[in-house]
Amino acid sequence: MSDSLILPFTELESLVISSDNSGGIGLKENDLVQVPYETVGYFSFRVAVMECLSAGGNPLSVVLHNFCGDEAWEGLSRGVMQGMAELGLELPITGSTETNMPLLQSALGLIVLGKRRIDREKQQNHPRKISLVGRPLVGEEVLKQQEWVAPLSLYKGLCELEGVEALPVGSKGIAYEWKQLDRSGDGVPVYISDIVDIEKSSGPSTCFLLAYPLSLEEEIKLQAGSLLIGEE
């Protein structure tokens, strides 16, 4: 269900390739959003690793394509390592920096490589419910409304529950991603669209959709708390 590329690798495992990019966000004079490169690295890693986990992947390594300049590498790496720490991971980081042609704005591409077992695909034949965790935020909102950003550790924990599908919401918005999980075709229910803009970009996946068996509803509520928007 995610945007990851999944390639058969062995008879038992597949390779999961997930990516993200950002532009005009950083410390260059012409950047539209001024933030430390640690923040840029963290949120770019966040998107890619959430996609990897959504596909059932076990993250193995991170690749950085750095167009921010040589001096940005350390900050970008620290941001990635912050995300790893939240997930309890220690992954190798590699990549390259463009040093020949200085850019007027910051730009970053990031790839998370992972693997999953061939039998990792989840069977979803039972009745289930779809809810939203977190709120869609973009640009400066991400920094000013941190309380509505769904934590990576929460996302990982919910992904690991049996029978659960988690799908990060990115720039295409909640309504677009909802179609990937909704078998009924009814669309996003009013109790969600009355609270958040379902067409709005969620930037670095500050929120995600969760499809789960009704039997897990109380457990989901307990873990997600006030970040969960589900029908009362």
Residue pairs with C-beta under 8 A, 6 or more apart in sequence:
1 54
1 55
1 165
1 167
1 180
1 181
2 18
2 51
2 52
2 54
2 55
2 167
2 168
3 18
3 51
3 170
4 16
4 17
4 18
4 51
4 52
4 54
4 55
4 57
5 16
5 17
5 18
6 14
6 15
6 16
6 17
6 55
6 116
7 14
7 15
7 17
8 14
8 15
8 118
9 15
9 115
11 118
12 117
12 118
13 115
13 116
13 117
13 118
14 115
14 116
14 117
14 118
14 120
15 113
15 114
15 115
16 52
16 55
16 56
16 57
16 113
16 114
16 115
16 116
17 111
17 112
17 113
18 48
18 49
18 51
18 52
18 55
18 57
18 111
18 112
18 114
19 48
19 51
19 109
19 110
19 111
19 112
20 44
20 45
20 47
20 48
20 51
20 109
20 110
20 204
21 44
21 65
21 107
21 108
21 109
21 110
22 40
22 43
22 44
22 106
22 107
22 108
22 204
23 105
23 106
23 107
23 108
24 30
24 31
24 32
24 33
24 105
24 106
24 107
25 31
25 32
25 33
25 35
25 40
25 106
26 33
26 34
26 35
26 37
26 40
26 68
26 72
26 105
26 106
26 108
27 34
27 35
27 36
27 37
27 68
27 72
27 106
28 68
28 69
28 103
28 104
28 105
28 106
29 104
30 104
30 105
31 105
31 106
32 105
32 139
33 139
33 140
35 143
36 75
37 68
37 72
37 74
37 75
37 76
37 79
37 106
38 75
38 76
38 78
38 79
38 82
39 79
39 143
40 68
40 72
40 75
40 76
40 79
40 106
40 108
41 64
41 75
41 76
41 77
41 78
41 79
41 80
41 82
41 108
41 110
42 79
42 80
42 82
42 83
43 79
43 142
43 203
43 204
44 79
44 80
44 108
44 110
44 204
45 62
45 79
45 80
45 83
45 84
45 110
45 112
46 83
46 152
46 204
46 205
47 110
47 168
47 170
47 204
47 205
48 62
48 110
48 111
48 112
49 59
49 83
49 87
49 112
49 152
50 152
50 155
50 166
50 168
50 205
50 208
51 112
51 168
52 59
52 112
52 114
53 59
53 155
53 156
53 159
53 166
54 159
54 165
54 166
54 167
54 168
55 114
55 116
56 116
56 120
56 121
56 122
57 112
57 114
57 115
57 116
58 114
58 115
58 116
59 87
59 89
59 91
59 112
59 113
59 114
60 91
60 113
60 114
60 115
61 91
61 92
61 93
61 94
61 112
61 113
62 80
62 91
62 92
62 93
62 94
62 95
62 110
62 111
62 112
62 113
63 93
63 94
63 95
63 110
63 111
63 112
63 113
64 73
64 76
64 77
64 80
64 93
64 94
64 95
64 96
64 108
64 109
64 110
65 95
65 96
65 108
65 109
65 110
65 111
66 72
66 73
66 76
66 95
66 96
66 97
66 98
66 108
67 97
67 98
67 103
67 106
67 107
67 108
67 109
68 76
68 97
68 103
68 106
68 107
68 108
69 97
69 99
69 102
69 103
70 97
70 99
72 97
72 106
73 97
76 108
77 93
80 93
80 110
81 93
83 152
84 90
84 91
86 151
86 152
86 153
87 152
87 153
87 156
88 153
122 163
122 164
122 165
124 163
124 165
124 211
126 163
126 213
127 213
127 214
128 163
128 211
128 212
128 213
128 214
129 211
129 212
129 213
129 214
129 217
129 230
129 231
130 178
130 181
130 182
130 209
130 210
130 211
131 209
131 210
131 212
131 220
131 224
131 228
131 229
131 230
132 169
132 174
132 192
132 196
132 207
132 208
132 209
132 210
132 228
132 229
132 230
133 150
133 154
133 155
133 158
133 207
133 208
133 209
133 210
133 224
133 227
133 228
133 229
134 148
134 149
134 150
134 202
134 206
134 207
134 208
134 227
135 145
135 148
135 149
135 196
135 206
135 207
135 227
136 169
136 173
136 174
136 196
136 197
136 200
136 201
136 202
136 203
136 206
136 207
137 145
137 148
137 149
137 202
137 203
137 206
137 207
138 171
138 200
138 201
138 202
138 203
138 206
139 203
141 203
142 149
142 203
142 204
142 206
148 206
148 207
148 227
149 206
150 206
150 207
150 208
150 224
150 227
154 223
154 224
154 227
155 166
155 168
155 208
157 223
158 164
158 166
158 210
158 212
158 220
158 223
158 224
159 166
161 212
161 216
161 219
163 212
163 213
163 216
164 210
164 211
164 212
164 213
164 216
165 181
165 210
165 211
165 212
166 208
166 209
166 210
166 211
167 177
167 180
167 181
167 208
167 209
167 210
167 211
168 177
168 202
168 205
168 208
169 177
169 202
169 205
169 206
169 207
169 208
169 209
170 177
170 201
170 202
170 203
170 204
170 205
171 201
171 202
171 203
172 201
173 197
173 198
173 199
173 200
173 201
173 202
174 188
174 192
174 196
174 198
174 199
174 200
174 202
174 207
174 209
175 187
175 188
175 198
175 199
177 209
178 187
178 188
178 198
178 209
179 187
181 209
181 211
188 198
189 231
191 229
191 231
191 232
192 198
192 229
195 229
196 207
196 229
210 220
210 224
212 220
217 230
220 228
220 230
221 228
221 230
